């Protein structure tokens, strides 16, 4: 957007906190603060493009911490959550799934969706490419979803015989209606961007290059 263009031309960026510097040292979750007229826009990027931003336990921890740091900053007016590369988020990394699923489900240090829900400012989920299972649950925790033409939403919990842990089974029916939610979840039907817009899951669809 224009704020990013201005930043590239030399606009100053608010300095990251020490905690954010530690988070970004891993490279899998990036945090930016873009100064705008009335405050700051926080941009959080899932940055594991080689794995379509599939989530590991450490990524969940870093995402949770990043969101908590932004919530402490009274200058932040909204947060944009996005994915780097070809996808928003392909869900849990199945090669590292044991580290995710054997953890304490009530451990707030790894509760990224809880951190999203606790944020005091609106969250915009900018979805492109795959938004799958755990990635779908993270998207549903955003206040507004915008999608690119190549985006799709896919709930595969039933395929793997696991129950949604972050509220998808309650949130999705409220957003799109119970019959459509059953189709998406029980039949594991992929929802393309335009269909998601028709269902009211997203508020707008944009060209992939935008």
C-alpha positions as CSV (number, residue, x, y, z in Angstrom):
1,X,0.0,0.0,0.0
2,X,1.0,3.7,0.0
3,X,2.4,3.5,3.6
4,X,4.8,0.7,2.5
5,X,5.8,2.7,-0.6
6,X,6.5,5.8,1.6
7,X,8.6,3.6,4.0
8,X,10.7,2.3,1.1
9,X,11.3,5.9,0.1
10,X,12.8,6.7,3.5
11,X,9.9,7.2,5.9
12,X,11.0,6.3,9.4
13,X,9.8,3.1,11.0
14,X,9.2,3.1,14.8
15,X,11.9,1.1,16.5
16,X,11.2,-2.5,17.4
17,X,11.1,-3.4,21.1
18,X,13.8,-5.8,22.5
19,X,11.1,-8.6,22.6
20,X,10.2,-8.0,18.9
21,X,13.9,-8.2,18.0
22,X,14.1,-11.5,19.7
23,X,11.0,-12.7,17.9
24,X,12.3,-11.7,14.5
25,X,15.7,-13.3,15.1
26,X,14.1,-16.6,14.3
27,X,12.9,-15.2,11.0
28,X,9.6,-17.1,10.9
29,X,7.4,-14.3,12.3
30,X,8.2,-10.7,11.2
31,X,6.8,-7.6,12.8
32,X,6.6,-4.1,11.2
33,X,5.2,-0.9,12.5
34,X,4.2,1.6,9.8
35,X,3.6,5.2,10.8
36,X,0.4,6.7,9.5
37,X,-1.3,10.0,10.1
38,X,-3.1,8.9,13.3
39,X,-0.8,6.3,14.7
40,X,0.8,3.1,13.7
41,X,-0.3,0.1,11.6
42,X,1.2,-3.2,12.9
43,X,2.0,-5.7,10.2
44,X,2.7,-9.3,11.3
45,X,4.0,-11.7,8.6
46,X,4.2,-15.5,8.8
47,X,7.6,-15.9,7.1
48,X,8.2,-19.6,6.3
49,X,7.4,-19.5,2.6
50,X,9.3,-22.7,1.7
51,X,6.7,-24.6,3.8
52,X,3.7,-22.3,2.8
53,X,4.0,-20.8,6.3
54,X,3.0,-24.1,8.0
55,X,3.1,-23.6,11.7
56,X,5.6,-25.1,14.2
57,X,5.3,-24.8,17.9
58,X,8.0,-22.1,18.0
59,X,6.1,-20.1,15.3
60,X,3.0,-20.2,17.4
61,X,5.0,-18.9,20.4
62,X,6.6,-16.2,18.3
63,X,3.2,-15.2,16.8
64,X,1.6,-15.0,20.2
65,X,4.5,-12.9,21.5
66,X,4.4,-10.6,18.5
67,X,0.7,-9.9,19.0
68,X,1.1,-9.3,22.7
69,X,3.9,-6.7,22.0
70,X,1.7,-4.8,19.5
71,X,-1.2,-4.9,22.0
72,X,1.1,-3.0,24.5
73,X,1.7,-0.2,22.1
74,X,-1.1,2.5,22.4
75,X,0.0,4.0,19.1
76,X,-1.2,0.9,17.1
77,X,-4.5,1.5,15.5
78,X,-4.9,-1.8,13.6
79,X,-3.0,-5.0,12.9
80,X,-2.6,-6.7,9.5
81,X,-1.8,-10.4,9.5
82,X,-0.4,-11.9,6.3
83,X,1.8,-14.7,4.9
84,X,5.0,-14.4,2.9
85,X,5.3,-16.3,-0.4
86,X,2.6,-18.3,-2.1
87,X,0.3,-18.9,0.8
88,X,-1.3,-17.4,3.9
89,X,-0.8,-20.5,6.1
90,X,-1.0,-24.2,5.2
91,X,-1.9,-25.2,8.7
92,X,0.2,-27.1,11.2
93,X,3.5,-28.5,9.9
94,X,2.8,-32.2,9.9
95,X,6.6,-33.0,10.0
96,X,6.6,-31.2,13.4
97,X,3.1,-31.9,14.5
98,X,4.1,-33.9,17.6
99,X,5.6,-30.8,19.1
100,X,2.3,-28.9,18.6
101,X,-0.2,-31.5,19.6
102,X,1.7,-32.8,22.6
103,X,1.9,-29.4,24.2
104,X,-0.4,-28.0,26.9
105,X,-3.5,-26.8,25.1
106,X,-4.0,-24.2,27.9
107,X,-0.5,-22.8,27.6
108,X,-1.1,-19.1,26.8
109,X,2.5,-18.7,25.5
110,X,1.5,-20.7,22.4
111,X,-2.1,-19.6,22.1
112,X,-1.9,-17.4,18.9
113,X,-5.7,-17.4,18.4
114,X,-6.2,-16.3,22.0
115,X,-3.7,-13.5,21.4
116,X,-5.6,-12.4,18.3
117,X,-8.9,-12.4,20.2
118,X,-7.4,-10.3,23.1
119,X,-6.0,-7.6,20.8
120,X,-7.7,-4.3,21.5
121,X,-7.5,-3.1,17.9
122,X,-9.1,-4.4,14.7
123,X,-7.2,-7.2,12.9
124,X,-7.3,-7.5,9.1
125,X,-6.4,-10.9,7.7
126,X,-4.9,-10.5,4.3
127,X,-5.3,-14.0,2.8
128,X,-3.7,-15.3,-0.4
129,X,-3.1,-18.8,-1.6
130,X,-3.7,-21.6,0.8
131,X,-5.5,-20.9,4.1
132,X,-5.8,-24.4,5.5
133,X,-7.1,-25.9,8.8
134,X,-5.1,-24.2,11.6
135,X,-4.4,-21.4,9.2
136,X,-8.2,-21.2,8.6
137,X,-8.7,-21.0,12.4
138,X,-6.2,-18.2,12.6
139,X,-8.0,-16.3,9.8
140,X,-11.3,-16.7,11.6
141,X,-9.9,-14.9,14.6
142,X,-9.4,-11.8,12.5
143,X,-12.1,-9.0,12.5
144,X,-12.0,-8.5,8.7
145,X,-10.8,-10.9,6.0
146,X,-9.7,-9.7,2.6
147,X,-8.6,-12.2,-0.1
148,X,-6.7,-12.4,-3.3
149,X,-8.2,-14.1,-6.3
150,X,-5.9,-17.1,-5.7
151,X,-6.9,-17.6,-2.1
152,X,-8.9,-20.6,-0.8
153,X,-10.0,-21.7,2.6
154,X,-9.9,-25.4,3.4
155,X,-10.9,-27.2,6.7
156,X,-9.3,-30.7,6.8
157,X,-9.8,-31.5,10.5
158,X,-12.2,-34.3,9.6
159,X,-9.8,-35.7,7.0
160,X,-7.2,-36.2,9.8
161,X,-9.6,-37.2,12.5
162,X,-9.0,-34.2,14.8
163,X,-11.3,-31.7,16.3
164,X,-10.8,-27.9,15.8
165,X,-9.1,-26.4,18.8
166,X,-9.5,-22.7,18.2
167,X,-13.2,-22.3,17.7
168,X,-13.7,-23.0,14.0
169,X,-16.7,-25.2,14.7
170,X,-18.5,-22.3,16.4
171,X,-17.2,-19.4,14.4
172,X,-17.7,-20.7,10.8
173,X,-21.4,-21.5,11.2
174,X,-22.0,-18.0,12.7
175,X,-20.3,-16.4,9.7
176,X,-21.6,-18.5,6.8
177,X,-24.6,-20.5,8.2
178,X,-24.7,-24.0,9.5
179,X,-25.4,-25.8,6.2
180,X,-22.4,-24.2,4.4
181,X,-20.2,-24.8,7.5
182,X,-21.1,-28.5,7.4
183,X,-20.2,-28.6,3.7
184,X,-16.9,-27.0,4.4
185,X,-16.0,-29.0,7.5
186,X,-17.6,-32.4,7.1
187,X,-17.0,-32.7,3.4
188,X,-13.6,-30.9,3.6
189,X,-14.8,-28.8,0.6
190,X,-12.3,-26.2,-0.5
191,X,-13.8,-22.6,-0.6
192,X,-12.3,-20.5,-3.4
193,X,-12.0,-16.7,-2.8
194,X,-15.1,-15.7,-4.9
195,X,-17.2,-18.3,-3.1
196,X,-15.9,-17.1,0.3
197,X,-17.0,-13.6,-0.7
198,X,-20.5,-14.9,-1.7
199,X,-20.8,-16.7,1.6
200,X,-19.8,-13.6,3.6
201,X,-16.6,-15.1,4.8
202,X,-14.5,-12.3,3.3
203,X,-15.4,-8.7,2.7
204,X,-13.6,-8.2,-0.6
205,X,-11.5,-10.0,-3.2
206,X,-8.6,-8.4,-5.0
207,X,-6.3,-9.2,-7.9
208,X,-3.5,-11.5,-6.8
209,X,-0.8,-9.0,-7.7
210,X,-2.3,-6.2,-5.5
